[in-house]
């Protein structure tokens, strides 16, 4: 998959709304990367068991909120750190640093995510992985963009089956059951502790899918657009301030895992781009 030399550069052919969101995330990614490279001096605190927030999370979210107020005035905003309430029209979801534990320990597996939900449907998504020099974006109906260039997912070595499963303390048993189903069917299962990475890598073709029984809308709003525009089958729960769920991947992933998901897990599918 070809990528531009400058991940933050916006190229011709990108729709206007996506281009503006891409620039916001690019600037936020630069801010986050600066903090990552100086993380030894960061303030941090625990929000829960193995759930941390740093001064970088707060600073990046404030930057994105300020830019959204200028570029998308009047839209609702919900962020992981600053909260918010959804709108029936347009709501932006911010995850300033997804994978904060990875970030703090110096792993490159963390992302900056911005997603727009319009009328209850994922519409625009941009996720930057600053330590990987990678920005993946999409707008519904316009396909994928990688580092500013239109791109198609590539799935080489199709016999190598890889998927990721997200977990949290409250859904550990469900996550283990899903992992077991996939492992028994022959999949290698990754757990990155970074939902945005699982979804973006699935969209790019590096994984066959990402599944998570309990997650927040700011973790998935952007990634849902990427996966749908990559042609994956995407299912998810409500996109608001409550906990939700996601299954995105190749049809075989859904066939294997759906029996263990429960009836409630089929309530809100996202239309798949064909």
Backbone torsions as a table, in degrees:
resi	resn	phi	psi	omega
1	UNK	NA	123.7	-176.9
2	UNK	-78.0	139.5	179.4
3	UNK	-130.1	149.2	177.4
4	UNK	-68.4	156.0	-179.7
5	UNK	-69.8	-27.0	178.7
6	UNK	-112.5	106.9	-176.9
7	UNK	-58.2	-26.7	-177.3
8	UNK	-86.7	-3.2	-175.0
9	UNK	-81.8	134.8	177.4
10	UNK	-97.8	127.2	-176.8
11	UNK	-103.9	163.1	177.6
12	UNK	-60.4	146.7	179.7
13	UNK	99.6	-14.9	177.3
14	UNK	-81.7	128.0	179.8
15	UNK	-59.7	154.7	-170.3
16	UNK	-59.9	-46.7	-178.3
17	UNK	-61.4	-42.9	178.0
18	UNK	-65.7	-40.0	-179.5
19	UNK	-61.3	-42.1	179.5
20	UNK	-67.4	-41.3	177.0
21	UNK	-64.7	-38.0	179.2
22	UNK	-61.1	-42.9	179.8
23	UNK	-65.5	-39.8	178.2
24	UNK	-61.0	-48.1	-178.4
25	UNK	-66.6	-36.5	177.9
26	UNK	-60.3	-45.0	178.7
27	UNK	-66.8	-39.4	178.2
28	UNK	-65.9	-36.7	179.0
29	UNK	-64.0	-39.6	178.1
30	UNK	-62.8	-40.9	177.7
31	UNK	-63.2	-44.1	-179.0
32	UNK	-66.3	-39.6	-178.8
33	UNK	-66.5	-37.3	176.5
34	UNK	-60.3	-43.0	178.7
35	UNK	-67.4	-38.1	178.8
36	UNK	-60.0	-41.6	-178.5
37	UNK	-73.3	-13.0	178.3
38	UNK	-124.7	30.9	-170.3
39	UNK	-66.4	-18.8	178.3
40	UNK	-62.1	-19.1	-179.1
41	UNK	-103.6	8.3	-176.0
42	UNK	-80.7	142.0	166.8
43	UNK	-77.5	142.8	175.1
44	UNK	-151.0	158.9	177.6
45	UNK	-149.4	160.9	179.2
46	UNK	-92.0	133.5	173.7
47	UNK	-94.3	-22.4	-178.6
48	UNK	-172.6	-174.8	179.3
49	UNK	-59.0	118.9	-179.3
50	UNK	51.5	37.6	177.3
51	UNK	-132.2	109.6	-170.0
52	UNK	-120.7	155.1	171.7
53	UNK	-131.7	137.9	179.4
54	UNK	-116.8	169.1	175.8
55	UNK	-60.6	-27.8	178.7
56	UNK	-66.8	-40.8	176.6
57	UNK	-55.8	-46.8	-176.5
58	UNK	-67.7	-41.8	-178.7
59	UNK	-66.4	-42.5	-179.4
60	UNK	-66.1	-41.6	178.6
61	UNK	-64.0	-40.9	178.2
62	UNK	-61.6	-40.0	177.7
63	UNK	-61.4	-47.1	-178.4
64	UNK	-65.1	-41.8	178.7
65	UNK	-60.4	-42.7	-179.8
66	UNK	-63.4	-40.9	179.9
67	UNK	-70.4	-37.5	176.8
68	UNK	-63.6	-38.0	179.1
69	UNK	-62.3	-28.8	178.2
70	UNK	-86.1	-45.5	-172.3
71	UNK	-87.8	-24.9	-177.9
72	UNK	-135.2	53.9	-174.6
73	UNK	-57.0	132.8	176.4
74	UNK	96.8	-17.5	177.3
75	UNK	-73.4	145.9	175.5
76	UNK	-72.5	153.0	-179.4
77	UNK	-135.7	132.6	172.4
78	UNK	-126.1	125.5	178.7
79	UNK	-122.6	155.1	-179.1
80	UNK	-60.6	-38.4	-175.6
81	UNK	-92.4	-36.2	-175.2
82	UNK	-98.3	-5.8	178.6
83	UNK	68.7	-154.3	-178.9
84	UNK	136.1	176.2	179.1
85	UNK	-126.3	143.4	-178.4
86	UNK	-75.6	159.7	175.4
87	UNK	-113.6	151.7	176.5
88	UNK	-70.1	-17.9	-178.0
89	UNK	-96.2	-78.5	-174.6
90	UNK	-132.4	126.8	178.7
91	UNK	-132.7	126.9	175.1
92	UNK	-94.3	134.9	178.2
93	UNK	-113.5	127.2	-177.0
94	UNK	-114.0	125.4	163.6
95	UNK	-115.8	100.8	-170.0
96	UNK	-64.8	-41.1	173.0
97	UNK	-142.6	102.2	175.9
98	UNK	-88.8	125.5	-173.7
99	UNK	94.5	42.3	-176.6
100	UNK	-60.0	-35.9	178.1
101	UNK	-61.5	-44.4	176.4
102	UNK	-60.5	-45.0	179.5
103	UNK	-55.8	-49.8	-175.3
104	UNK	-67.5	-31.7	-179.0
105	UNK	-86.7	-3.4	177.0
106	UNK	92.1	9.5	174.7
107	UNK	-78.5	146.6	-178.8
108	UNK	-82.1	2.8	-172.7
109	UNK	-91.1	72.5	177.0
110	UNK	-149.6	155.8	-174.5
111	UNK	-140.4	162.3	173.6
112	UNK	-114.3	119.9	-169.0
113	UNK	-123.7	137.1	176.8
114	UNK	-138.8	120.6	-179.0
115	UNK	-131.8	142.0	177.8
116	UNK	-107.4	128.0	172.9
117	UNK	-111.2	121.6	-177.8
118	UNK	-119.8	120.3	-178.3
119	UNK	60.4	32.6	178.9
120	UNK	84.2	-2.1	-177.2
121	UNK	-116.4	136.0	175.5
122	UNK	-59.1	131.7	-172.3
123	UNK	-122.0	-46.3	179.7
124	UNK	-133.2	140.2	176.1
125	UNK	-144.4	134.6	174.4
126	UNK	-137.0	127.8	176.4
127	UNK	-129.1	126.5	175.9
128	UNK	-106.9	140.5	172.1
129	UNK	-118.7	85.0	-168.8
130	UNK	-58.6	-38.1	-178.6
131	UNK	-74.6	-9.4	176.9
132	UNK	-108.5	3.2	-177.0
133	UNK	53.6	47.4	-173.8
134	UNK	-137.0	129.7	170.5
135	UNK	-128.9	125.9	179.1
136	UNK	-117.3	129.2	-178.3
137	UNK	-136.8	159.7	176.7
138	UNK	-161.3	150.2	168.5
139	UNK	-127.7	138.7	-175.3
140	UNK	-52.8	124.2	179.0
141	UNK	92.0	-4.8	-175.7
142	UNK	-116.8	-1.8	177.2
143	UNK	82.3	-174.7	-177.0
144	UNK	-89.3	149.1	171.7
145	UNK	-130.1	129.6	179.6
146	UNK	-118.7	118.8	-176.7
147	UNK	50.9	40.1	174.4
148	UNK	89.6	-7.1	-178.1
149	UNK	-110.2	140.5	173.0
150	UNK	-58.6	139.6	-174.2
151	UNK	-148.9	160.6	174.9
152	UNK	-118.5	143.5	176.7
153	UNK	-64.5	144.7	177.9
154	UNK	-119.5	129.9	-178.4
155	UNK	-125.9	70.9	178.4
156	UNK	-72.8	162.7	176.8
157	UNK	53.0	58.6	-175.5
158	UNK	-61.8	-17.2	177.4
159	UNK	-78.6	-10.3	176.5
160	UNK	-89.9	105.8	-174.7
161	UNK	-94.5	116.4	179.9
162	UNK	-130.1	135.4	174.9
163	UNK	-142.2	163.7	174.4
164	UNK	-124.7	145.3	178.5
165	UNK	-126.6	124.0	175.7
166	UNK	-85.2	151.2	179.8
167	UNK	-141.4	156.6	173.4
168	UNK	-143.8	163.4	-176.3
169	UNK	-57.0	-35.7	-175.1
170	UNK	-79.4	-13.8	-178.4
171	UNK	-126.6	24.7	-173.5
172	UNK	-59.7	-41.5	-178.5
173	UNK	-64.8	-41.9	177.3
174	UNK	-62.7	-43.3	-179.2
175	UNK	-63.6	-40.8	179.2
176	UNK	-65.9	-38.3	178.8
177	UNK	-65.4	-41.9	177.7
178	UNK	-65.1	-42.0	177.4
179	UNK	-60.2	-42.6	180.0
180	UNK	-62.3	-44.2	179.2
181	UNK	-58.5	-44.6	-178.9
182	UNK	-68.0	-43.6	-179.8
183	UNK	-62.0	-42.4	-179.8
184	UNK	-66.3	-25.7	178.1
185	UNK	-87.6	-0.4	174.3
186	UNK	102.3	10.7	179.1
187	UNK	-91.1	142.3	164.4
188	UNK	-80.9	133.4	-175.6
189	UNK	-116.5	124.7	177.9
190	UNK	-101.1	155.0	172.8
191	UNK	-138.3	98.9	-172.1
192	UNK	-87.8	-12.5	-171.4
193	UNK	57.1	35.0	178.6
194	UNK	-153.6	95.0	-175.0
195	UNK	-59.0	-41.6	-177.5
196	UNK	-61.7	-34.4	178.4
197	UNK	-67.3	-44.0	178.6
198	UNK	-59.4	-42.7	-179.4
199	UNK	-71.7	-45.0	-179.1
200	UNK	-65.4	-42.2	178.9
201	UNK	-65.7	-32.1	174.3
202	UNK	-65.9	-44.2	179.0
203	UNK	-61.9	-37.7	-178.6
204	UNK	-75.6	-15.5	-178.3
205	UNK	95.6	6.6	178.8
206	UNK	-81.5	-21.5	172.8
207	UNK	-127.6	160.8	176.6
208	UNK	-88.1	-12.0	178.4
209	UNK	167.6	165.3	176.1
210	UNK	-131.8	137.6	-178.1
211	UNK	-134.5	139.7	-179.6
212	UNK	-154.5	124.4	-175.9
213	UNK	-77.8	-29.9	179.9
214	UNK	-137.2	123.6	-176.1
215	UNK	-159.4	164.9	177.7
216	UNK	-102.9	154.7	-176.9
217	UNK	-59.5	-33.7	-179.9
218	UNK	-67.1	-20.5	177.1
219	UNK	-76.0	-25.7	-168.8
220	UNK	-122.6	-13.9	-172.7
221	UNK	-55.9	-43.9	179.4
222	UNK	-73.0	-45.4	-176.2
223	UNK	-63.4	-30.0	177.9
224	UNK	-60.7	-41.1	180.0
225	UNK	-65.7	-44.4	179.9
226	UNK	-57.7	-47.3	-176.4
227	UNK	-67.8	-41.1	178.8
228	UNK	-64.0	-42.0	180.0
229	UNK	-70.4	-19.6	175.6
230	UNK	-84.6	-1.9	177.5
231	UNK	88.3	11.0	178.7
232	UNK	-79.5	157.7	173.3
233	UNK	-82.4	125.7	-171.5
234	UNK	-126.0	128.2	173.5
235	UNK	-130.2	145.3	-179.1
236	UNK	-158.5	165.7	175.8
237	UNK	-90.8	-167.9	-177.4
238	UNK	-60.1	145.2	179.3
239	UNK	-109.4	89.2	178.1
240	UNK	-150.9	-149.9	-175.6
241	UNK	-86.1	-0.4	-179.3
242	UNK	-90.6	167.9	172.1
243	UNK	-66.0	149.7	-178.2
244	UNK	-143.3	-161.4	-176.7
245	UNK	-151.6	165.0	-179.6
246	UNK	-151.8	141.7	167.1
247	UNK	-136.0	117.6	-179.8
248	UNK	-136.9	127.7	179.6
249	UNK	169.4	-171.3	176.7
250	UNK	-66.6	154.0	-178.3
251	UNK	-52.8	-36.1	-178.8
252	UNK	-63.0	-35.1	177.0
253	UNK	-59.8	-43.6	-179.2
254	UNK	-68.8	-40.0	179.3
255	UNK	-59.9	-39.7	-177.2
256	UNK	-73.5	-39.6	-169.0
257	UNK	-98.9	-22.1	-174.8
258	UNK	-57.5	-39.6	-178.6
259	UNK	-57.2	-27.9	-180.0
260	UNK	-92.7	6.6	-173.2
261	UNK	-90.9	-30.5	-178.6
262	UNK	94.7	155.7	-176.1
263	UNK	-60.5	-39.1	-177.9
264	UNK	-62.2	-22.1	-178.8
265	UNK	-75.7	8.1	179.6
266	UNK	-123.0	23.4	-169.8
267	UNK	-85.4	-20.3	-171.2
268	UNK	-144.8	72.6	178.5
269	UNK	-72.7	147.9	171.8
270	UNK	-94.6	131.3	177.5
271	UNK	-54.5	137.9	-177.4
272	UNK	-96.3	132.5	176.6
273	UNK	-73.4	127.9	-179.9
274	UNK	-103.9	NA	NA
